[in-house]
Amino acid sequence: MKLDGLLFRKLVSSFQEFGNLSQRALGRADTLNKKNEFDLNEYLRVFHTFDSYFYSLADISSLKVIDAGGPVEQCTGYTREDVINKGYRLMLKVHHLQDTIRSARGGSQYFKYLYRQPAQHRPYIKVNRTLDLFCKNGRQIHVLAQSIPVLFNDLMEPIYMLNIFSDITDIKSDRRYTHYIIDSSNPNEPKRIDLYNKDELPPYIGINAISPAEKRVLALMAEGKSSQEIADELFLSLHTVKTHRKNMLEKFSCENSVQLIKKAILSGWI
């Protein structure tokens, strides 16, 4: 897919800032020692009491996914081997481009907030997102992604982030992107801090907003076919095809077919 130039520039700048903030522990002598001592299985025991989930463990000092587990293949179709050592570029494969940019920007805000807090508070500050995830077979699920710092160096800079994913498709029907910090460093006054500014990027319209019939017409429009050619291929009347085109332009606030197809590609409909 050819990326829109503006979105590509936003993606690059967002990840540059995110990388600079998240990799502060990189190269410190105690970072490697802490990695060697870390026992993920011991840390995960507590989460089995809450809900079913799959997880990934990210080494944010190198921006790589170093472990994955739980029913990850059952939920997403991706095996553990598909995920490990693939780096954060995997986000571009499993999330919408706009959501990836939002995640990087929100991640930068999270680290800025984290480093302003006293060192002893940082283990109790996590960041959550709700967003769509593309499974290997093309199916989309809506997930709650909880990112928790689980390993720190001596300066209390995060080394490992544990990402816990729960499928909330049947719970959260609107599939709206959200991004927020949960600061429970004071257990009596936990704080929620919203990170996502809905005005930063054009609103994402989920795949459920487009009907199967509209999607079939749209896919052929993207191939450059005329309304008559689409009608012939789908065994529809010309009037029906023109009605679908008109309805989609109005529904998605597009002035012409070019805008509609561009929005469809960026939103992952085709």
Summary of the structure (lengths in Angstrom):
residues: 270
radius of gyration: 21.2
end to end distance: 10.3
largest distance: 70.1
contacts: 766
relative contact order: 0.12
helix: 46%
strand: 20%
